[in-house]
Amino acid sequence: MTHASDRQRDHFDNEAKTIYRDRHLAVLREQAAELWEDDGQTRMRGAWLELMGASGWRTRDMLVDGGILPPDRFVGVDFDPARIAAYRDRYPDSRWLSGDLLDLVDRDELQDVVVLHYDGYDAVGGPRLQHVGAQLAAVLRRAVTRHAAAAILWNADLDACRLQGRRPDDALRHHAELLARLLQEAAGNRRVILPADLLPRGEELRPLDPGFVGWAGSFEIYRGSARGHRMACLRLVLR
Ligand SMILES: C[S@@+](CC[C@H](N)C(=O)[O-])C[C@H]1O[C@@H](n2cnc3c(N)ncnc32)[C@H](O)[C@@H]1O
């Protein structure tokens, strides 16, 4: 397995991202039996929310062509109305919303979402996290109430912290603290989520080596392109 790919050739449409998408399904199969309709875990319940960008169609094809979701349970969102209009033309049988996801969380199209793939590429531990998390927590809370479980696939830019004058270990520690607080909000009193559950003490030091890819606690650190920033992905099932 390689974590490297050529971002100059294809920004988010590359081998590293294919491995990343496949891993979502592996985690959901291992950890979220409630999210599958059948014992063989071939068909998912509820809807999947994807931030689209240029390559979110790859996730849709993985799910819909793979028979995992019917097309009308894939919800694609993006800031860019032209991009969403093009997707609607290409895939009229899926759900499409343009605008800021954080302003759309109460829309009818999102009521049955159980998997939230949030890869907006915000900076790890960045200032937007609190606002983003509060809105996403509302979607997750609703999913847990209605469907017994929900999954968040949260991908953030680890190396962006260096541009902000912060060290990756401090940023990742802060990220884990904020995410634990926000996910706790979504889980209510059903479960206790502590920062150390996501990032055991000392694990934040692993990405200090700029060449490090692999696991830091529950965060998968991977490189989305050969020379690009490293990403930190947390996949968490709430119930
Ligand atoms: C990295 S791309 C998505 C890649 C895609 N999910 C995939 O797996 O290939 C992120 C996209 O989400 C959009 N985006 C980020 N935050 C958003 C938000 N809060 N609401 C709507 N779109 C957002 C960005 O503009 C960008 O087009």
The ligand as an SDF file (V2000), in Angstrom:
LIG
                    3D

 27 29  0  0  0  0  0  0  0  0999 V2000
  -11.5980   18.2590   -0.5330 C   0  0  0  0  0  0  0  0  0  0  0  0
  -13.0280   18.6410   -1.4340 S   0  0  0  0  0  0  0  0  0  0  0  0
  -14.0120   17.2080   -1.2990 C   0  0  0  0  0  0  0  0  0  0  0  0
  -13.4090   15.9700   -1.8680 C   0  0  0  0  0  0  0  0  0  0  0  0
  -14.3370   14.7990   -1.9640 C   0  0  0  0  0  0  0  0  0  0  0  0
  -15.1470   14.5920   -0.7700 N   0  0  0  0  0  0  0  0  0  0  0  0
  -13.5740   13.5230   -2.2720 C   0  0  0  0  0  0  0  0  0  0  0  0
  -13.5730   12.5720   -1.4810 O   0  0  0  0  0  0  0  0  0  0  0  0
  -12.9450   13.4960   -3.3260 O   0  0  0  0  0  0  0  0  0  0  0  0
  -13.8650   19.7420   -0.3700 C   0  0  0  0  0  0  0  0  0  0  0  0
  -14.9630   20.5310   -1.0590 C   0  0  0  0  0  0  0  0  0  0  0  0
  -15.9110   20.9120   -0.0590 O   0  0  0  0  0  0  0  0  0  0  0  0
  -16.2220   22.2780   -0.1860 C   0  0  0  0  0  0  0  0  0  0  0  0
  -16.5710   22.7270    1.1750 N   0  0  0  0  0  0  0  0  0  0  0  0
  -15.7570   22.8880    2.2350 C   0  0  0  0  0  0  0  0  0  0  0  0
  -16.4540   23.2820    3.3180 N   0  0  0  0  0  0  0  0  0  0  0  0
  -17.7510   23.3700    2.9210 C   0  0  0  0  0  0  0  0  0  0  0  0
  -18.9420   23.7310    3.5790 C   0  0  0  0  0  0  0  0  0  0  0  0
  -18.9570   24.0970    4.8550 N   0  0  0  0  0  0  0  0  0  0  0  0
  -20.0900   23.7270    2.8810 N   0  0  0  0  0  0  0  0  0  0  0  0
  -20.1010   23.3760    1.5630 C   0  0  0  0  0  0  0  0  0  0  0  0
  -18.9960   23.0170    0.8770 N   0  0  0  0  0  0  0  0  0  0  0  0
  -17.8310   23.0200    1.5590 C   0  0  0  0  0  0  0  0  0  0  0  0
  -14.9550   22.8970   -0.7450 C   0  0  0  0  0  0  0  0  0  0  0  0
  -15.2410   24.1100   -1.4000 O   0  0  0  0  0  0  0  0  0  0  0  0
  -14.4720   21.8160   -1.7060 C   0  0  0  0  0  0  0  0  0  0  0  0
  -15.0750   21.9440   -2.9660 O   0  0  0  0  0  0  0  0  0  0  0  0
  1  2  1  0
  2  3  1  0
  2 10  1  0
  3  4  1  0
  4  5  1  0
  5  6  1  0
  5  7  1  0
  7  8  2  0
  7  9  1  0
 10 11  1  0
 11 12  1  0
 11 26  1  0
 12 13  1  0
 13 14  1  0
 13 24  1  0
 14 15  1  0
 14 23  1  0
 15 16  2  0
 16 17  1  0
 17 18  1  0
 17 23  2  0
 18 19  1  0
 18 20  2  0
 20 21  1  0
 21 22  2  0
 22 23  1  0
 24 25  1  0
 24 26  1  0
 26 27  1  0
M  CHG  2   2   1   9  -1
M  END
$$$$
